């Protein structure tokens, strides 16, 4: 079906009664109100939606007029009605491998733009294989990974390479992203997604192959390159004079950045190398911290993959819909640095957010992604299909996020 220009809403927030969905709704209310943006709340439970609307109306009385849409992840008709009503579906309903496939299929068929928070490589790969061609034909832009994974990485790499090309006439052939500092609570939704990924990998060798493939999200026929597996243990990095270790989100972020490069016609170069690591400091203390974290992460992943151990872990891990207090979210932050060289010149880009990365900052990133897809069509409608944030929205989204308080700075 070709895209219809007659859409009632700019954005529908699907999953608006969940923890992160509520944060996205609050952000849109605060940043855009109810006149500048035509938006609605959606979910499967009418009573919960009405309670969420009433809660918003206590802070913003105009929210009492927000439309409500009833839709269920497994009800094709309700998803079709929702998709046909709006320019963009902004969904927080995960794990996406469990609840997201039919919605992606519907948006791809209906020519409806879509953004989500998934960090599930195997899910994205299935969506690519099943719906990329359909979305290209309908004109839909399906944009995964519009939260902390993977907007800071994807847009940070874009800002880096745009600067490199402008200042030195060519892109960097290698970039390392360092997780410099983070402060925030564990995401129940992310943990649930990790557990679902572990379940799929245990049952299906093909899923395991996708998860370990550094080019799993590249276009078919372009799934090769110079990068190998992500860092798994401690390593001394002379560039920053610090011990580094594995960064848990590298498994999705690096794949997204590599897909962006391919979608942009290898703007970063066909031999471009990209990796992500976590900084731990110098000396014996830094080495010990990097080693302990590497062992702890390995133990956590092994525990997630083992059902008996996982049941014990679930007693103290946050579940889906759970998250830190508003005070903790406001006190959170993250700072990432991307470093590389071009023609002997050192380039460093800082990406920083001032709220809890998995919740407060993610709500801003997802909300701005949805508004960018809806409102900046003339500036961004260049590619269609299953995209990345940088390939779909590029520097237009960077500027939106800067205005919303995020830092993308060439140091």
N, C-alpha and C positions, 0 to 999 in steps of 0.2 A: 504493500500500500504506500503510495506517495505521501509525503508529509503534507498535512493540512495546515493552512495559515490561520484557521479559525479555531484557536485554542482558548478555553476559558481562563486558564491559569498560566502564569509564567513558571511557577515551581510548585510541585506537590512534595511535601516532606512525608515520605512513607516510613512507618516505624516511629511516628511522632510521640508515642507513649512510652518508648524505651528510654533508657538513661541518656544515651547519646542523641537520640532523636529529639528529646526535650531540649537539650542544649542547643541543637541546631535551630529549633523553632524559636527559642529565646533570642538567639543571635539575630535571626532575621527580623524579629519584632523590634529589637533594639536598633539594629543598623539600618533597616529599610522601612519599618513601620507597615502600614496597611494601604497606603495610597500609591507609593512609589513602586511597589511590587504586588502583583496579584498572586496570592499563594494560598494553599490549603493544607490541612492536616489529614493524614491518611493512616489507616491501620485496620486491623481485623475486628477490633472490639469497640462497638459504638459507645458503651458506657465509659470506657477508659478515655476515648477521644473527647467526650464531652467534659470529663473531669480535667483533662489537660487544657482544653480551651478555657474552662473556667479559671484554672490556675493562672494562665497567661493573662486573662482579663483583669485579674487583681492588680497586676503591674501595668498593663496597657489596656485600658477599658475598651479600645477599639477592637481588641482581639475577640471580643464576644461575637463579632460578626464573621469570624473566620469560618469558611466552609469546611465540612467534614466529609471524607470519602471513606467508605467501607470497602476494603480490599483484602484478599487473603492470598498468601504466596502460592497456594495450590489450587486456586479457583481461576481458571483462565478467563472467564467472562468478566469477573470483577477487575482483574488486572487490565484487560483490554479497555474497559470503560475508563479506568483511571488514566491509562496511557494516552487515550484519545482526548482527554480533557486538558492536557497540559503540554507546554513546551518541554519541560524537564521534570523527570522523576528523580528525586534525591532520596536515596534509600539508606537506612541504617540497619536493615533487617538482616542479621547474620546469625551463625556462620553462613556465608553466601553459598558455599557448596551445598548446603542443606536447603536453603530457603530462597536462593536468588536466581536459579537458572530460568524458571518460567517467566520471571519479570524481565530478564534480559532479552529472552526470545520475543516477548510481547513488544517491548520498546523497539527492538530491531525491526520487527515487522511493521509497526505502526509509524515509523519515522519519528519517534520521540527520543529526544536526548535524555541521557541517563548518567548519573554519577553515584559512586558508592565509596565505601571505606575498606573494601576487601584487601587483604594481604595474602590471599590464598592462591599461590602460583598455579596449582593444578586446576582450580576453578576457572581462572582467567584463560588458561590454555584451552579448556573445553569450550569456553565461550568463543574464543578465536576460531577454533575448528568448526564450531556449529553455526555461528551467527555473524561472523565478520562480513561475509559476502552479502548476506541479507541486509545488514545495516548500511553497507555501501550503496546498495540499490535504493533503499528507502530514504537515504539521507540522514539517518540517525547517527549521532555521535555517542558511543557507549564508552564512558571514561571511568575506568577502575582506579583504585588506589588514590583517592582524593583526600586523604587525611595525613597523619604523621608518617604513615607509609602510603604513598611515597613522594608527596609533594616537596618537602624540603630537599630531598636528594635530586629529584627529577628537574625541578625548577632551578635548584642551585647549580647543577651541571650546565643547564642552559645559560644561566647568567654568566657563569665562568667562560663558556665557549664563545658567547656573544662578545664578551670583553676581549678575549684572546684574539678573535678574528679582527675586531675593530682596532685594537692596539698594535697587533703584531702581524696581521695579514694571514694568519692561519690558526686552526684550533690546536689545543694541546693534544698530544697523542696518548697521554695517560693522566688520570686524575685519581687521587685518593681522597675519600671523604673520611674525616676523623670525627667521631662523636666526642666533642670536647667536654661538654657538661650537660647533664640532664637532671631534672628534679620533677618527679611525678609519681602517681600511683599506678599500680598494675591495672590493666584493662581486663575486666571479666569477659568482654566480647572477644578480645584478642586471644585470651587463654582458651576460650571455647573453640575458636577457629583452629588454634594450634592442636588441640586435642582431636578435632575432627580430621585435620590433615594427617595426624599420626595414625588414626584409624584407617583412613584410606590407603596410606602407604603400607601399612601392615598387611592389608588384604590384597593389594594390587601392585604387582611389580612395575607395571607401566607408569603408575603414579610416582613410584620411587624414582624411576628414570627421569621423569619430568622435573621433579623437585631438585635433583642433583645436576641438571643440565644448565650451565650458565647462560645459554642462549635459548632457553625453552620458550620464551615469549616473542622471539623474533619472527618475522614473517616466514612462512614455509619456503624452504629452499635457501634461507639465509641464516640457518641456525648453527653457525660456526664462527669462530673468531679466536683471538689470541688469549682471551681470559680463561682461567681454569676455575677450580673450586674456590669457594670463599675460605678466608682464614679460619682455622679451627683451633689454634693454640697460641700461646704467647710468642711474641716476636719483637725484637728491638728495631725501632724505626729511626734511622739516623736523620731523616728529614726534619722531624720535630724533636729529636733527642729524647724519646720516650718509649717505654714499653707499650705495646698495643696488643689487643686480643680480639676475639670474634665479636662482631656486632650482630645481635640477634635478628635485626631487620634487614641485614645485607642480603639474605636469601630471596627477598622480594624486591628490594630497592634496586639492586644491581641489574636484575632482569628488566625492570621498567626502564632504567636509563639506557640500556642496550637496545630495547625496542624503540625508544624515542629516536636514537641515532639512526636506526634503520628506516623508521617512518619519515624522518627528515631528509632522506636521500643520502645518508651517511655524512651529514654536516660535520660531525666530529671526526670523520675519517674512518676508513674501512679497517684500519689496524688499531683503532682506539681501544685503550684498556681502562677499566674502571673497577675500583674496589672500595669497600667500606670496612673500617675497623674502629675499635673503641680505644681511647687513650687512657692510660693508667699511671703515667708518671715515670720518672727516671729512677735509677739506682735499684738497690735490692728490694726496696719497698714496692716500687713499680712493677718489678719482675714478679714478686710474690703475688701482688694483686691481680696481675694479668693471668698468672697461672691458676690462682684460686677461682677466678671468674670462669676461665675456660673449662676447668674441671666441673664447676657447679653447673654451667650451662649444659655440658654434656650429660651430667647426671639428671638434670631436669628433663631434657629431651628423652632420655632413656626411660625415665619414670612416666612421662606422658604417654609413651608408646606401650607401656606395660599396664594392662587394665587393673590388676590388683594394687599396684603402687599408685596408679592414678586415682583410684577411689579414695585412698588415704589423703592424697594431695588435695583433692577437691573439698576436703573438710575445712581447709584454711585458705584456699585460693578464692578470690572473688568470682562469682558466677556472672553469667550474662545479665545485663541490666543493673549491675552493681558497679559502684565507682566511688571516688573520693568526694569529700565534702566540698561545698563551694569555696570555703576558705583554703582548703588544700589545693584546689584547682587554681585559684588565684595566685597562690604562692609558688606554683610550679613554673618551670621554664625549660628551654633547651637551647643549646648552642652547638652548631655543627660547623666544621671548617673544611673546605675543599681546596686542595693544594696540588699544583702541578707546575710545569715549566714549559715555556714556548721560546725557542731560539735563545736559550740561556737565561731568559727572564723569569723570575719567580712570580707566580700569580697565586693569590689567596683570596678566597671568597668566604665570608661569614654568613651563615643563615641562623637566625635567632627568633624564637617566639617567647612571649612573656607569660604564658599560662601552661598548665599541665599539658604535656604534649599529647597524651592519649585521649584527652577529653576537651578541656577548654580550647586549646590551640587547634585540635582536630575539628571541633565544631565550626570554628572560624574558617578553616581551610575548605571544609565540605560546603558550608553555606556560600562562601564566595565562589566556589567552583560552579555551584548550581546557578547562581545569579549571572556569572560570566557566560555560561552556556545560553542562558535565556536572553540576556540583554545585549551581549556584545557579539551578536551573530555576524554582523557585517565585517568586523575586524578579525573574527576567528574562524569563520566557516570556510576553511580551505581543504580539510580532509574529513573523510567520513569513515565509519566503521568502528571497530574496537580499537580505541586509541589510548594514549597516555596523557596525563595532564599537560606536559610540555608540548606534545605534538598537537593536541586539540586546542589549547588556549595560550600557550607560550607566554610571551612577555606581557600580554594583556592581563593575564591572571597574576603575574608577578606584581604589576602595578596595583591591582586591586588589593592584594595581600599586603603590600607596603602601606597602602592607605588604611588598612585594617590593623596595622601595628606590627607586622612582621618585618624582619630585617633581611634584606638580600644586599650585601655590601662587598664591593671589591676593596680589600684592605690595602 
